Each structure stands twice: as C-alpha cells, then as structure tokens.
Amino acid sequence: ELRCNLIAYDTKTLVGANGRSPRRQRFQNFINSAYHPNSNRPIALLSYDIPKRPELDIYQVEFPDGEVLKFRYRVVQLNRLNWRDFLRQPNPIAAALMSKMQIAQIDRLKVKAECLRLLVTLRLDPAKTALISGFVDAYLRLNAVEESRFEAELEQFDLLE
C-alpha cells in the first residue's frame, strides 16, 4: 500500500505563463508514450535476490476521496525465472540476465560457463562481449574453488585462448 501526502504548491509554480502546467504536461507525455498503441508496454526488470514472492504489476496513488493514478506495467522478476529456460536463446540479453535467475548452488559455475559460451557463439563485437561478460562476472561471483572448476569447464568448451 502506498501512502501519499498532499502538498500544497503555489499556483505560479505549477502553472506556466500559458496557463498550462509544465510538470503536468511532462507527466502526461510520459503516460501517453507508455500506453500509445505503437509503443511497447512498460517493463519493470527486477534483479534482486530476495524476496522471491511475485511482485505487483501496478502502481497506484490514492487519496481518501479517490484514485489519482493507476499505472500498469509488465514485471520480469529474474529470481523467479529458471536459467535453463534461456540457455538456448541466441540473445545477448538472455546471456547476461541468466546470472541473476534461479540458480542452484551446484549449477553456479555451469551457468557462468554457459553464459560465456553463448556470448562466444553470438559473435558480438569485443566491446559488447566485454560489457556482457562484465555483467555476468559482477552478478555471479565464484569462490576460489568454484573459480578453479570454472576454468576447467571453460577448457572443455575450448573458450580459453
């Protein structure tokens, strides 16, 4: 539940010289672009580890006398997705985001190796590959034991040069 306090603004602050509110106009433009038939639906990409309960797909602002704003968006909650479902998708975004999905402890180094294998097969330019592999390294940190086993796993894929 979201609670809001009503703030009284000076009329000159809210309303511009032409009698229209610049803030209101920017907000209206944002809402129109989000729901325009030719635009994509807004997405909330949630990358946290906990909680794992499904998050809401709506943001509402209400006052005691009624609803002021109701904004719907699509929720992509990475900690509720299984990394194996994205393993064979030739998509660099899938390769990066797999590192934040549901991963069993024993699969951590396998996921990291598979993310990098997928990046190699996509044949991206070096800058994009470095960016995505940096994301995977940052979000899927391995301990020393996992790191040594990870190196052995990479050798099986012939990725080390």
Buried (B, 14 or more C-beta within 10 A) or exposed (E): EEEEEEEEEEEEEEBEEEEEBEEEEEEEEEEEEBEEEEEEEBEEEEEEEEEEEEEEEEEBEBEEEEEEEEBBBEBBBBBBBEBBEBBEEEEBEBBBBBBBBBBEEEEBBBBBBBBBBBBBEBEBEEEEBEEBBEBBBEBBEBEEEBEEBBEEBBEEEEEEE
